[in-house]
Amino acid sequence: MTTIIFIRDQRKGRNEISGYIDLAHRLKTEDFRQIFEGKKMLMPKPTDLSFFNWDAQYATLNDSPNFRVDANSDAGLLFRNKRDRKVINVDPNKDPPGDGTKRVEIECSEYTQVVFFDHITRRKH
């Protein structure tokens, strides 16, 4: 299974940011100890699958070891799993978001919006 997390957040006195995070890639490349201990929050970075600073109008898109980003589709922003080549459509009106993918929005006070896209990977034959 691979997971993409969408996070949108705005802190008092800070810019609103949002982005899609390849959770497996971030877990491999970043020490999550402080996040797990509640001392630091998981936030999108310009090196993630996508990052947008709403106030600065600054955006980045990056492939990861698990996903390829397709922002040129008529369907909007898509992520293609590199293992099974299945597409994940992050449009909230698209249900389901893709073959083998489940979208779960989490209500919490720590973030403005959090959405998990859990994708069950199948080996490409």
C-alpha positions as CSV (number, residue, x, y, z in Angstrom):
1,M,0.0,0.0,0.0
2,T,1.1,3.6,-0.7
3,T,-0.4,6.7,0.8
4,I,-0.6,10.3,-0.4
5,I,-1.6,12.8,2.2
6,F,-3.1,16.2,1.2
7,I,-2.6,18.8,3.9
8,R,-3.9,22.4,3.8
9,D,-3.0,24.6,6.7
10,Q,-2.9,28.3,7.8
11,R,-1.4,29.4,11.0
12,K,-1.9,32.8,12.6
13,G,0.6,35.2,11.0
14,R,1.7,32.7,8.4
15,N,0.9,32.0,4.8
16,E,-1.7,29.4,3.8
17,I,0.1,26.4,2.3
18,S,-1.1,23.1,0.9
19,G,0.4,20.1,-0.8
20,Y,0.4,16.4,-1.5
21,I,2.9,14.3,0.4
22,D,4.2,10.8,-0.6
23,L,4.1,9.4,2.9
24,A,6.5,6.4,2.3
25,H,9.1,8.7,0.6
26,R,8.9,11.2,3.5
27,L,9.2,8.5,6.1
28,K,12.4,7.3,4.4
29,T,14.0,10.7,4.0
30,E,13.0,12.5,7.1
31,D,13.2,11.8,10.9
32,F,9.5,11.6,12.1
33,R,10.4,11.3,15.8
34,Q,9.3,14.9,16.6
35,I,6.2,14.5,14.5
36,F,5.2,11.3,16.3
37,E,6.0,13.0,19.7
38,G,3.7,15.9,18.8
39,K,6.5,18.4,18.9
40,K,6.4,19.2,15.2
41,M,3.6,19.1,12.6
42,L,3.8,17.3,9.3
43,M,3.7,20.0,6.7
44,P,4.0,20.1,2.9
45,K,7.4,21.1,1.5
46,P,8.4,22.4,-1.9
47,T,10.1,19.0,-2.5
48,D,6.9,17.0,-2.0
49,L,4.6,15.8,-4.9
50,S,3.0,19.2,-4.9
51,F,3.3,22.3,-2.8
52,F,1.4,25.6,-3.0
53,N,1.9,28.8,-1.0
54,W,-1.4,30.6,-1.5
55,D,-0.2,34.1,-0.4
56,A,3.1,34.0,-2.4
57,Q,1.4,32.2,-5.3
58,Y,4.4,29.8,-5.4
59,A,3.9,26.2,-6.6
60,T,6.1,23.2,-7.2
61,L,5.4,19.7,-8.6
62,N,7.8,16.8,-8.2
63,D,7.8,13.1,-9.0
64,S,8.8,10.8,-6.1
65,P,10.1,7.2,-6.1
66,N,6.5,6.0,-5.8
67,F,4.5,8.5,-7.9
68,R,4.6,10.5,-11.2
69,V,2.8,13.8,-11.2
70,D,0.5,14.7,-14.1
71,A,-0.7,18.3,-13.9
72,N,-1.5,18.6,-17.6
73,S,-4.6,16.3,-17.7
74,D,-8.0,17.6,-18.5
75,A,-9.1,15.8,-15.3
76,G,-6.9,18.0,-13.2
77,L,-4.1,17.0,-10.9
78,L,-3.3,13.2,-11.2
79,F,-0.8,11.0,-9.6
80,R,0.3,7.7,-11.3
81,N,1.7,5.0,-9.1
82,K,5.0,3.8,-10.5
83,R,4.6,0.2,-9.4
84,D,1.2,-0.7,-10.9
85,R,0.7,2.4,-13.1
86,K,-2.8,3.1,-11.7
87,V,-3.9,6.7,-11.6
88,I,-5.1,8.5,-8.5
89,N,-7.4,11.4,-9.2
90,V,-7.5,13.8,-6.3
91,D,-10.6,15.7,-7.4
92,P,-12.9,15.5,-4.3
93,N,-15.9,15.0,-6.7
94,K,-14.3,11.8,-8.2
95,D,-15.5,8.7,-6.4
96,P,-13.6,6.5,-6.2
97,P,-10.4,8.4,-6.8
98,G,-8.9,5.5,-8.7
99,D,-8.8,1.7,-9.1
100,G,-7.6,0.3,-5.7
101,T,-7.6,3.8,-4.1
102,K,-9.6,5.0,-1.1
103,R,-10.1,8.7,-0.1
104,V,-10.6,9.5,3.6
105,E,-10.9,13.0,4.8
106,I,-9.9,13.5,8.5
107,E,-11.5,16.2,10.7
108,C,-9.0,17.6,13.2
109,S,-8.2,20.9,14.9
110,E,-4.5,20.8,14.1
111,Y,-4.9,21.4,10.3
112,T,-7.4,23.2,8.1
113,Q,-7.8,20.1,5.9
114,V,-6.3,16.6,5.8
115,V,-7.1,13.9,3.2
116,F,-5.6,10.4,2.9
117,F,-5.4,8.6,-0.4
118,D,-4.6,5.0,0.3
119,H,-3.7,3.0,-2.8
120,I,-3.4,-0.7,-2.8
121,T,-0.6,-1.5,-5.2
122,R,-0.7,-4.4,-7.5
123,R,2.3,-5.8,-9.3
124,K,2.3,-4.9,-13.0
125,H,2.1,-8.0,-15.2
